[in-house]
Amino acid sequence: MSQPPAERSCCLPSARAADAPVLPLPPRAADARPVHPEAALPGGVFAMGDAHDEGYPADGETPVHEVELAPFTIDTEPVTTARFSAFVEATGYRTDAERAGSSAVFHLFALAEPTDLLGRSPAAPWWLEVRGADWRHPHGPLGDAADQLDHPVVHVSHRDALAYCHWAGRRLPTEAEWEYAARGPLAGRRYPWGDELRPDGEHRCRIWQGRFPDLPTGEDGWYATAPVGTYPPNGFGLADVAGNVWEWCADRFDPGWYARSPRLDPRGPEHCPDGTGRRVLRGGSYLCHDSYCNRYRVAARTGNTPESTSGNCGFRTVAR
């Protein structure tokens, strides 16, 4: 595998903390909690981190360290647009992207009038800030998520994900729980299914195909998100733990955390060293390609500010 040339997380644009007021959480579901397809995992001991030394040094994927987890249950797929819609219908919740009036959309997929294209990200010009882009309109105001109800919900911030979890009586996974679940029963492997990206030439995850960022080929039939469960699940029955959408975790992001992380049920550091409050994201997305970003590996990690939203970021939930 080629080593990406840059260390910045160029597939996730960031919002400023000053743009996001603190808002109350929505009420919990008054009736029966929403049903989530989930896997009950036994917990136990596993080796967490990059055993292949392929990650960005600034991401802090090493040292590989032993972690012990208590049993927990985890969604077998990311939260879909349909499930998020039920939450909004029940609570009237408005996401950070809706309150801001815009969100980040990949330039080739934007469905908007020219007047709604508000600018490009200086660090990653393939990201457009699009007025009217949100979870209902993943590619902009001229599109609609009604035909993508079985796709992962996108344009949700960490704060939005926490609001959903509060309503559903669930929570976000810790980073350690996420990696343990994503690895399945395979220890030290590069991907949830083994060490080869495309065994026997088969696509196993929704990542970029073609030349990034201007020539997608859609070899597997998709360009942006794919319906959840399109690709085979891992050994624990989890789908989409590589590619499709980035998934928020509960932990704050600290590249040096692994060197001092506790062995038993680690919950992440109390503070981010850069003072931004960034939260961990895992799994990569449909925009990852090893020519610039190999973060679809199971050990890969990055972080973003909790109010950031984009067309390639979602979440899944856990419970105990």
N, C-alpha and C positions, 0 to 999 in steps of 0.2 A: 504494500500500500504506500502511495506517495505521501510525503509529509506536507501538509498545507503550508503555503508560504507566509501566512500572516497569523498573528496571535490574537487579533481582536475578534470579538464575536460579531461578525459582520452580518449575521442573519437575524439579528434582533435589535430593532431600533429602540431607543430609550426615551421615556418621558421624564420631565423634571418633577421632583417631589412637590415643588411649590405650586404646581398646576392642579393638585388633587386635595380638596378639602376632606377632613375626616367626617364620615357619615355613619349614622346608626345602622346596625345590622337589621335585616328584615326579620319578621317573626318566624318562629319555627313552624313547620307544617302542622296544622291543627288536626288533620285526619291522619290516616296511616302514612308512614314515611314512604317516599317514592322507592320503587323497586329498582335496584341496581344489579345487573348481572355481575356476579362477583365470584372470586375464588378464595377459599379458606386455606391460608398458608400456615404451616406448622411452626414457623420460626426456626431458630437454631443458629448455628455458627456458619459464617461464610467469609471469604476473603474479598474485601471491598477495594476497588481501585484498579488502575491500569497495569495489568501484568505484562503488556506488550511494549510499554514505553513508547506509545504512539500519540499521546495527547499533547496539547499545548502546555508548555511549562507554566505559563501564567494561570492556567485553569486549576492547577493543584490536584491532578488525578492520582498522585503518588504522595507518600508511600502506600503500597498495598498493605492493608492492615486487617486484623481479625475483628469481626463484629458479631455480637450475639443479639438476636432479636426474639422478643416474645411473639406468640402466635397473633395473627391479624387477618382480616379479610380485605381484599382490594378489588376494585372494579376490573373486570376482564377487558374493558375497552374504555377509551376516553369518553367523557360526558358528551353526549350528542346534542345537536341543535334542538332536537325534539324534547329532550329532557330539560335542557336549559329554558326552552320556551314554556314548559309547564311551570317551572319556578317563577318566571317573570309573570305569567298569567295569574299565579296564586298570590304574588306579593306586590306586583306593580313596580318591581325593582328596575332602576335605570343604571346601566353599566357606566364605567368610567368613559368609554368611547362615546356613548350617547350624550353624557353630560358635557364632554369636551367638544362634541360636534364633528369630530374627525378621528381617523385612525390610519395606521400605516398599511398600505397595500402594495404588493409586488408590482412593478411597473408594467409587465406584460399582461397582467390580469385585471387591471383597473377598468371598471365599468362606470364611467362618470363623464359629465360634460367637462370641457377644458377649464371652465371657470371654477370647477370643484377640485381641481388639482392644485393643492396649496403649496407645493414645494417638494424638494427631494432631500433625503438625508445626506449631509455633507460627507459622512464617513462611509456610507453605503448608498450610492446614488440610484440603485435599483429599487429603493424604497420610496414610494410617493406618499405624502400626507394627503388623504382624500376626505373631503367634506362629505359627511353622510355615510361613511364606512363604519359598520358596527356588526354585531352578531347577526342581526336580521339581514344585513346587506354586506356579505363577506368581501365583495370586490368593489363595492361602491354603491351609490344610490340608484344606479340604473340596473342593478342586479337584485336578486332576492334569494333568501335562504330556503324558501318554501320547497324547492326541489332538492335540498341537501339536508333533509331532516335526519338522515342516518349518517351524516358526516360529523366529525368532531366539531363542537362549537368553537369558534375563534373570536378574536377581538375581545377576549376577556382578560382583565388584569388579575393580579394576585388578589387584590381586594375583592373583585367580583367573584373569584373562585371561593374565597373564604365566606362570602355572603351566601353563595349557593350551599356550601357545606353546612353552615349554621341552620339554614332552612331544612335541609335534608337530614339533619342529625348525624352528619358524618364529618370527616376532616380531610385535610390534604395529607398525603404520605410524607413521612420524613424522607430525606435523601437516602438514608440507609435502607429503609423499607422499599423504596422505589427500586434501587439497584438489585436488592435481593430478589424481588418479585420479577424484575426484568430478566435476570440471569436464568431463572428457572432452576432446574437441577444441574445445569452445566457450570462447572467451576472454572474460572479463569479464561473463559472464551471471549472472543472479540465481539461477537454478536449473540443475540438470544438463541440462535440456531446453530452456532458453531463459529469457525474461524474464516470461512469463505463468504464473501459478500453475496455472490450469486452461485450457489452450488448447482451444478449441472445446468448452468445458464438461466436458472429460474430467479425472477425477481421476488425477494422476500420482504421488501419494505418499500414504502412510498417516499423515495428521495429523488433528487433531480436526475434526469436522464437527458443527455445532450451536452451542449456547451453552455456553461453558466457565464453571464446571466441573460443571454439574449437568444439562445437557440434551444428550446426544449423539444425533445423528440416524442415524449409521451409513449415510450415503448410498451409500457404496461397498461396503456389505455387511459391514463390519468395525467393531468398537468399540475393541478393544485392538490387539495385534499382528496382522498378517496373515502368511500364509505367505511365505517369501522368494521373490522373483521374481514377486509378484502384479502389479506395475506394470512398465511398459516399462523396459528398461535404458537407461543413457546411451550416449554414443557410443563409450565404451571397453568396453561390455558389462557394466557394473556395475549391480546392482540395489540398491535401498533405501539409496542415499546421501543421500536426503532423507526424513525421517520414519521410521516404524516403530520403531526403537530408536536411542538415543544409542550412539555407538561410541567406546570408549576409544582414545586414541592414546598413543604412548610419551612424549611431551614433558611436562615440567612446565609449568604454566600461569602466564603472566606477561602482564598486559594491555599492558605497555610493550615487549614483546619485538620487535615488528615494526620498531620504530625502530632497532634495533641488530642484527637478525638477520643472520647471514652469508648471502651469495648462494649458496654451493655447499653442497648437501646439509645444510641446517640441522637441528640435532638438539634444539633447545629450550634454555632456560637451565639453568644448573646448580642454581639455587635458585629457589623461589617468593618473591616479595617479601613476602608476608604470613606466611611461615614455616609454612604448613599442609602443604606437600608436594603440593598439588593437581595433578592430571593433566588434560590436555586431553581434552575430549569433543567429538565432531563429529556433525552430521547431523540433530539434532532427533529427535523421537519422535512417537508417536501422540497425545500430549497437547499438542503445539504448536498454537497458533492465533494469528493475528495480532492478536487483541484483547488479548493479553497477552504473547506470546512468538513472535517471528518467526525463531527460530533454526533453521528448516529450510532457510534459504538456504545456498548452497554455501560462502559466506565466513564463515558464523556459527561462533562458537566459545564454549565455556564451559569451566569446570573444576570438579572435585570431588575430595574427599580419596580416596586410593587404596583405602581399606577400605569406601567407601560402596557400598551395593547398593540396587536398586529394581526395580520391575516394568517399567521402560522403558529399561533400560541393558544393552547387549551389546557385541560387538566383532567385528572381522574381522582377518585376519592377512596378513602379507606375507613375502616371501623375496627373496633376491638370488642 
